[in-house]
Amino acid sequence: MSAAPPVLPIHAVAGEILRGLAESGRVVLSAPTGSGKSTQVPQILLDQAEIAGEIIVLQPRRLAARMLARRVASERSVSLGEEVGYQVRFDNRTGRQTRIRFVTEAILLRRILDDPALPGVAALIFDEFHERSLSSDLGIAAAFRAVQNQRPDLKLVVMSATLDVESLSGYLQPCAQVEAAGRMYPVEVAYAGASLGRQAAPVWERAARAFRDAVRNGETGHVLVFMPGAYEIRRTIAALESLPEVSGRQVLPLYGELSPEAQDRAVDPSDQPKVIVATNVAETSITIDGVRLVLDGGLARIARFDPRRGINSILVEPISRDAAEQRRGRAGRTGPGRCIRLWSEAEQAARPQRDTAEVRRVDLSESLLLLAAHGVEDFHAFPWFEEPDAASLEKAQALLQDLGAFDATGSVTKRGRDMARLPLHPRFARMLLEGVERGVLDEVAKIAAIAQGRGLYRPAREAAIRKTQIRELEDPADPRSDFFVQLRALQYAHANHFKRADCVERGIHAGAARQAWEASRQIAKMAERMGPVDTTPVDPESAVCHALLAAFSDQLCLRNDPGTRSCRLVHQRSGELRRESLVEAPLFVAAEVEERIVRGEATLLIGMATAVEMDWLEKDYPGEFISDTSTRYDASARRVVALAERTFRGLALSKPVPGEPDAGAAAEKLAAEVLSGNLVLKQWNAAVEKWIQRVNFVARHCPETEIAPIDDAARSFLIEQICHGSTSYKEIKDRPVLPVVQQWLDPAQLYYIDAYAPAERELPRRKRPASIRYESDGRAFIASKLQDFYDLPGDQLRIANGRVALLVELLAPNGRPAHLTDDLDSFWTGAYVHVRKELAGRYPKHEWRPVDG
């Protein structure tokens, strides 16, 4: 039965869309909820744009792609899969006559990378682009590159309800901007959450309570409840069905993993009031007529990099304010409605305006591998809509090199191309390839599913359950990998049909086990395309461990000592193995690495360990080993030692072997300890420092002497000269210093030091010469009692070939400074009268010549 397309707000701007495509070939369309953009724009292009070819419409979710295709086919009175169809993972309802094809973003991305010419395709429509998945970012970049290089005739339309029009228009220039009106009735918003920071009941309980209150207040229409995932949906449905207020209503789930029939039941029109409990698949694109009340849990599953597991994970997080507005709009599509947000107004104000783009929050290794496998060599030159930060690109490339997908130059390898054919994180693609080659695909597929899913097994705290776990699951498991316990737990759950009671008695999460089992079957099916290998391993467990090494070689660990949990990792890291690990081998890889604060210090907690053998590393990674002799200072022995060691990616795999250190390196290490103050040269005394000050004085004031100053670098060099030929402090502590320092100058320059920066000066009335003190700022001082300077002309107190006047410190009879001058002649005719008046009465026995005149 067909449904005629209604008249919607998007039709008012159809002419602008068509003109924009005719003039520039690219349109950015801002169209709010209720405008009809998702169903009508593809039809406008097909019916009015004179396009000869296929129109591909990208949707962020499989559910939306399927349901929109069904809706458009109904409006056009055609069978689904003929003129209008859809293509999602594991489901293709299209044919040769298909003109409008709804697809998920990953489907288009791989197609356009395989063949940028896109033969037979006339237009691409990017719907709900505001969600900014990494696939959509890559897809629009690849499409724009195809337009620029191969397909200038390819039409591009990018649309969303909440779109950054200016940024997108600037990226796609030249392009037309079109804005459509929405058609939404008023929606009243209320908040039903605890104050910010307070503990709240589970979100499904709050949703049930809000539903009960709404029905008691007269709510009779359809109700749409937003929850983050299938688990929360099931809990919400159970809570709702326990209420008497739900009587007479259908309570239906709606999420991507449901069967098409179950999804249709939730969305199809119904005279009986419905309560649809959905994920954010119902936030955009899909219209559910008759919804008058939205109960918004305010949560969603967001893709984000999980540093503990080293992969991208789906985490439950609060939604942005933009997403909350999208959900609110679902209550105003066919009449006035209400939206009850199950959080507080304070929380709403604290939420970000919009979600961070995936390119800024996920691991990029899978995307980079896909691009590289399709000929993209310079990731910085790729036309990103929003370029990722350099650190994220570098980290992803380093991981791909460790996994063997990239070579040392950053080019994709044959193994990398094979890995790119599997739509999995590169770690697990690498592990599956190894599993296929070693004949353990089934076991490795299960491990991949376990590692990427929710935890299905953990040691229990209850004594009875723990005893059962040890007896039935842990003791019989091969101790070479913690994953073997997980595999036994999965096998047990499957053999017992995932019965919750049986699983709970053994600490197994039945739901997670069921999901892992189903996922493992899909993963194994994908890997089988790589070609079966007729191999039956002699030791299957070793083969599995080998596959895990291939996936986690970048997280290789070596215990510091037998029996200890502390260990060192490749790439200069250290950590501690979790207590629950069964692995006792000294060398292992870890599937989980988590940074934690332990005993007040940041450390890496390491889990899900797998033992590996040294000869595996030597056979599989021969180019990753480096044999080197390092020279280091042993503070306890106060000597320099040379240690020969063999490292794998910076991790020393055996105890260093002592050797004879290089003389130059030893001198450098000893000198560094002297400069830092840890070692003291006893002969580096005041006389040495005075001589250095004299050298620097001449270097500053007499450049014609070509004497280089003794700065910090020179001091380091001189100390190395003193230490040369020695390896211990005992050898250098009493070495002569001044003769080495004086070698800084040649014999001719030594003359200038004595002539231009003398160490002392004869004074007429003093028995011994007075010392001259040189300062680092270029000044020089001579100090003696005032009477010692009688009868001495001032011009005789100049040094540096007469360029610098000595600063004269005139001392009182008690040796304390009485006056400072750089012009002795002027002192006698000026300040002397005041100094004499002050001191003569206090020291009458000393000579105080009268003031002349």
SULCOR-V835836 format. One record per residue. N is the residue number from 1. D_CENTER is the distance of its C-alpha to the mean C-alpha in whole Angstrom. Layout:
N	D_CENTER
N	D_CENTER
This chain:
1	51
2	50
3	49
4	50
5	47
6	47
7	47
8	44
9	43
10	41
11	44
12	45
13	42
14	43
15	45
16	42
17	40
18	42
19	43
20	40
21	39
22	43
23	42
24	38
25	37
26	34
27	34
28	31
29	33
30	32
31	34
32	34
33	34
34	38
35	38
36	39
37	36
38	35
39	38
40	40
41	38
42	38
43	42
44	43
45	41
46	43
47	46
48	47
49	44
50	47
51	44
52	45
53	42
54	39
55	37
56	34
57	32
58	28
59	27
60	24
61	26
62	29
63	31
64	31
65	32
66	35
67	36
68	36
69	38
70	40
71	41
72	41
73	44
74	46
75	46
76	47
77	50
78	48
79	47
80	43
81	42
82	45
83	44
84	41
85	39
86	35
87	33
88	30
89	29
90	32
91	34
92	36
93	39
94	40
95	43
96	44
97	45
98	42
99	42
100	39
101	36
102	33
103	30
104	27
105	24
106	23
107	27
108	27
109	24
110	25
111	29
112	28
113	26
114	29
115	32
116	31
117	34
118	34
119	38
120	40
121	37
122	38
123	36
124	32
125	31
126	28
127	28
128	26
129	24
130	23
131	20
132	18
133	17
134	15
135	19
136	21
137	19
138	19
139	23
140	24
141	22
142	24
143	27
144	27
145	27
146	30
147	32
148	32
149	33
150	35
151	36
152	37
153	39
154	36
155	36
156	32
157	32
158	29
159	30
160	29
161	30
162	27
163	26
164	25
165	28
166	28
167	25
168	25
169	29
170	28
171	26
172	29
173	31
174	34
175	34
176	36
177	35
178	37
179	36
180	38
181	40
182	39
183	41
184	40
185	43
186	42
187	40
188	40
189	37
190	37
191	35
192	35
193	33
194	33
195	32
196	29
197	27
198	30
199	30
200	31
201	33
202	31
203	30
204	33
205	35
206	35
207	35
208	38
209	40
210	39
211	41
212	44
213	44
214	44
215	47
216	49
217	49
218	50
219	47
220	48
221	46
222	43
223	40
224	36
225	34
226	30
227	28
228	24
229	25
230	28
231	29
232	29
233	31
234	34
235	34
236	35
237	37
238	39
239	39
240	40
241	43
242	44
243	45
244	49
245	48
246	46
247	49
248	50
249	47
250	45
251	41
252	39
253	35
254	33
255	30
256	29
257	30
258	33
259	36
260	37
261	40
262	39
263	37
264	40
265	42
266	39
267	39
268	43
269	45
270	47
271	50
272	49
273	47
274	43
275	40
276	37
277	34
278	31
279	27
280	26
281	28
282	31
283	29
284	30
285	32
286	34
287	37
288	39
289	42
290	44
291	41
292	42
293	40
294	36
295	35
296	31
297	29
298	26
299	23
300	21
301	19
302	16
303	13
304	10
305	7
306	9
307	8
308	12
309	13
310	10
311	11
312	11
313	13
314	16
315	16
316	19
317	18
318	21
319	21
320	21
321	25
322	25
323	25
324	27
325	30
326	29
327	30
328	33
329	35
330	35
331	38
332	40
333	40
334	44
335	45
336	44
337	42
338	40
339	36
340	36
341	32
342	32
343	30
344	31
345	32
346	30
347	27
348	27
349	27
350	24
351	22
352	20
353	22
354	20
355	17
356	14
357	14
358	12
359	11
360	9
361	7
362	8
363	7
364	10
365	12
366	14
367	15
368	15
369	17
370	19
371	20
372	21
373	23
374	25
375	25
376	22
377	22
378	20
379	17
380	17
381	21
382	20
383	21
384	18
385	19
386	16
387	14
388	11
389	9
390	10
391	7
392	6
393	9
394	10
395	8
396	9
397	13
398	13
399	12
400	15
401	17
402	17
403	18
404	21
405	20
406	20
407	22
408	22
409	22
410	20
411	22
412	22
413	25
414	27
415	25
416	22
417	25
418	26
419	22
420	22
421	25
422	24
423	22
424	19
425	16
426	17
427	17
428	19
429	21
430	21
431	23
432	25
433	27
434	27
435	29
436	31
437	32
438	33
439	35
440	33
441	31
442	32
443	31
444	27
445	27
446	28
447	25
448	22
449	24
450	23
451	20
452	19
453	21
454	22
455	23
456	27
457	28
458	28
459	30
460	33
461	34
462	37
463	40
464	41
465	38
466	37
467	40
468	40
469	36
470	37
471	41
472	40
473	36
474	35
475	38
476	39
477	35
478	35
479	33
480	31
481	28
482	27
483	26
484	30
485	31
486	28
487	31
488	34
489	33
490	32
491	35
492	37
493	36
494	37
495	40
496	41
497	40
498	37
499	39
500	38
501	40
502	40
503	36
504	36
505	39
506	36
507	33
508	32
509	30
510	33
511	31
512	27
513	30
514	31
515	28
516	27
517	30
518	31
519	27
520	28
521	31
522	29
523	27
524	30
525	32
526	29
527	29
528	33
529	33
530	31
531	35
532	36
533	37
534	40
535	39
536	40
537	38
538	40
539	38
540	35
541	33
542	33
543	32
544	29
545	28
546	28
547	26
548	23
549	23
550	22
551	19
552	18
553	19
554	16
555	16
556	20
557	21
558	25
559	27
560	28
561	31
562	33
563	33
564	30
565	27
566	25
567	23
568	22
569	19
570	18
571	16
572	18
573	17
574	19
575	19
576	22
577	23
578	24
579	27
580	28
581	27
582	30
583	29
584	31
585	30
586	29
587	27
588	25
589	21
590	19
591	18
592	16
593	14
594	13
595	13
596	16
597	19
598	22
599	25
600	24
601	21
602	17
603	17
604	16
605	18
606	19
607	20
608	22
609	23
610	25
611	28
612	28
613	31
614	31
615	33
616	30
617	28
618	30
619	32
620	28
621	26
622	29
623	27
624	25
625	27
626	28
627	31
628	32
629	34
630	32
631	34
632	33
633	35
634	36
635	37
636	39
637	41
638	41
639	41
640	39
641	38
642	37
643	35
644	35
645	32
646	30
647	26
648	24
649	20
650	21
651	23
652	26
653	28
654	31
655	33
656	34
657	37
658	39
659	41
660	42
661	40
662	40
663	43
664	41
665	37
666	39
667	41
668	37
669	36
670	39
671	39
672	36
673	37
674	40
675	38
676	36
677	39
678	39
679	42
680	45
681	47
682	51
683	52
684	50
685	52
686	53
687	55
688	52
689	51
690	54
691	54
692	51
693	51
694	55
695	53
696	50
697	53
698	55
699	52
700	51
701	55
702	56
703	54
704	57
705	57
706	53
707	52
708	48
709	47
710	46
711	42
712	39
713	39
714	42
715	42
716	40
717	42
718	45
719	44
720	42
721	46
722	47
723	45
724	46
725	47
726	46
727	43
728	44
729	45
730	48
731	49
732	48
733	49
734	52
735	52
736	54
737	52
738	54
739	55
740	52
741	51
742	54
743	53
744	51
745	54
746	57
747	60
748	61
749	58
750	59
751	62
752	61
753	59
754	62
755	64
756	61
757	60
758	62
759	62
760	65
761	68
762	71
763	73
764	77
765	77
766	75
767	76
768	72
769	70
770	67
771	63
772	61
773	57
774	55
775	52
776	48
777	49
778	52
779	54
780	57
781	59
782	63
783	64
784	68
785	71
786	72
787	75
788	74
789	73
790	77
791	78
792	75
793	75
794	71
795	71
796	71
797	67
798	65
799	63
800	61
801	64
802	65
803	62
804	60
805	63
806	62
807	61
808	64
809	64
810	67
811	68
812	70
813	73
814	70
815	67
816	65
817	64
818	67
819	66
820	63
821	64
822	64
823	67
824	70
825	73
826	72
827	71
828	75
829	76
830	73
831	71
832	74
833	76
834	74
835	72
836	76
837	77
838	74
839	75
840	78
841	80
842	77
843	78
844	82
845	82
846	80
847	81
848	80
849	82
850	83
851	81
852	83
853	85
